[in-house]
Structure formats: structure tokens, C-alpha cells
Amino acid sequence: MILKNLTAIGLALLACAPALAQDAATPEAKAFDGSAKRSQLWLTSGFATYHFQSDQDLNGRNPGLGVEYRLSEDSALTAGRFFNSDRQHSKYAGMYYQPLSYMGVRFGAVFGGFDGYPKMRDGGWFFAAIPTATFEYQRVGVNVAVVPTYKDRLHGGISVQLKLKLFE
């Protein structure tokens, strides 16, 4: 089932790739957000999370698999599945928007839907905006997210996600 969902997500992103990559080779090509157009597919890992609520028995090892399709310097689509801090399976789909850059690190947020957290909408889907920083070097990269605590429903922390570029 997991492989089926990720395969469907991956195929959908690949189907969009030619349209999104059109004119990406020309230096003056601009994406919808005004930044330089890019066309890259990344394979992403799950997360390693340091929780702010260290007194609770939370899972900091969050294995998973996902994809990220970089549209431009500032934006990317993302989707995947991981084992969350509450020891439940979660899915996510969203978009990174990172318009700020300093010394090769992009700053912004990921906006998207998440599920699988039992105290948040009974494990159903919910929207979240999570501050992020991204660093990419050639074929490897890392996303760092600062997940805010939300009442007793979501546990905050700093999550690190590794990624590997599949093609450009």
C-alpha cells in the first residue's frame, strides 16, 4: 500500500515534469514566483526529530520516504509518508516557498496537509505552515523544519530530512 501511494505520487510528479521544465534551459526563464526556473526531482528520507517536550515518550526516529519536485529557486512540491512522533504512519503533501537566501541556505516555509496524528482531527488531514531552511549541494541536500507545538495535539521540535537529487 505504501509503495502504491508513493508510486502514484511519483508518477503524477513525473507526468507534470515536462510542462514544468519547459524553457528551463534558457537563463532568462522565470517561474511563477519570479525566481529562476528549475526542474529537479529529489528523493527524500523520513525525519530525525529533536522534540521540545523531551519529558514525553515521543518517537524521534521518523523513517519514511518521499519526493520533492523543485519548480524554481524559491519553490518546490513535496509528498511522502513517514512514521511520526506518536508512532503512527503519516502522509503529507505540500509546497515549499522559500524566498529568502543567505550563504546558500534558503529560508521560508512548507505549506501543506498532514495526517496520522491521533490527537489532531482524530488522525485525519489538517493544514499546517512550518518554517523551514534548505541547503542543497550538487546531488545532496537537507531540509530543516521547526515544527511548532500545538496544544496537546502536535508535538513541536526540530526535524531534519535528508534528500538525494535523482535528476535535473
N, C-alpha and C positions, 0 to 999 in steps of 0.2 A: 504493500500500500504506500509506504514512504517513497520507494523508488518510483512508483507510478505517478505520484503527485509531483515529485521533483522533475521527473522526465517531462511531464506535461508543461510545467512552468518553463523548463529549459527550452523545449521546442517552441513555445509561444514567443519567448525572447529571441530565439534564433530566427523565427519567421519574421519578426519585426526588424531584424538587423539590417537587411539591405536598404529598407526605406530610411532607417535612422542614420545609416552610414553614407547615404547619398551625398556627394560633394565633400566628404570628409577629407579627401586628399588635398583639396585646394586650401592654401593657407588663409584665405580671407573668409572661408566658410564659418558661419556663426550658427550656434544652436539657438533654440527658442529662448534661452535665458540670457543671450547676448555674449556668452563666452565662446571660446574656440570649440568647434565640434570635435567629438571623439567617437570612436566606435570600438569598444573593448568589452570582452566578456571575461569575467573573473569567477573562479570557483572559491566559495567562502567556507570557512570552518564554522563550528559552533562558537562558544564563548568561554572564556575564563573570567570569572567574576569575583571581585572583592566586594563583599556586602558591607554596607554601613552598619547594619544591625548584626554585628558579629556574635551577639549573645544568643541568637536563634540558630536552630539546626538547619541552615539553608545550604543548598547544593551550589557550590562554586564552580564545579566542573560541569559545563553545559555543552556536551558533544552535539554536533549537528552538521548539516550540510546545506549549502545554499548557492545562489548565483547572484551576481551583480553585473548589470549592463551599464557601462559608463556612456552617457549621452554626450557629455561635454566636460570641460574643466570643472564646472560647478555642480553638475547633477548626474545622478545615476538611479536606475531602477534596481530594486532588490527583492528577493523572495527566498524562503527556505524553511527549514524545520530544525528544532533543537530540543534537548531535554532541559527544562527550565529549573529555576531555583526551588520550586515547590515539588520537584521530582515528577513532573508531568511533561508530556510532549506538547510543544507549542509550534504553531506555524506563524509566519509573518510575511507581509508583502507591503512594500512602500517605496518611497523615493527619498534619496539624499538630496539636499540642497545645501551647498557649502560655498557661499560666495566670498568668504574671507580666506586669505592665504598669508602665511608668514613662514619664511625659510623652508618652503617646500611642503608645509603641512596645511591642509585645507580645514577650515572650521565652519560649522553650521549645525544642521540637524537632520535627522531622518524622521520623516512623517509617514505613518502607516498604520496598518491594522495588525493586531496580535491576538492570539487566543491561547487557551490551555492553562490559564491561571485560575484555580478553583474559587478564590475569593473575589475575583473580578468578573462580574456578569456571569456567574456560575460556570466559568470556563469558556464562555463564548467570546466572540470577537469584540474588540474595543479599539478605539483610535488613540494613538499616542504621538507626541512630538518629543524626541530625545536628542539632546545636544551631543554632537559628535566631532571628532577630529580624525582625519585620514592622512596617512603617509604612504606613498607608493614609490617604489624604486625598481625600475625595469620590469621584472616579471613577478615581484612580490610586493605585498602591502599589508597594512594593518589599519583596522578601524577601532577607535576607542570611543566608547559611549559612556556618558554619565547619566545613569538611569535614576530618576528621582523616586523617592519613597512616596507612595500614595496611600495614606491612612494605614489600615492593616491589610490592604488588598494586594499591593505590589511592593516588593522589597527592593530598595534602592541599592545602587552600587556602581562600581566602575567595571565595565565589561570590555574585554579585548578580544578582537576577532581577526584571525589571520586570513590572507587571501592570496591566490595564485592566478596570474593572468593566463587565460587559455589562448586568446588570440586578439589581434589588433587589426 
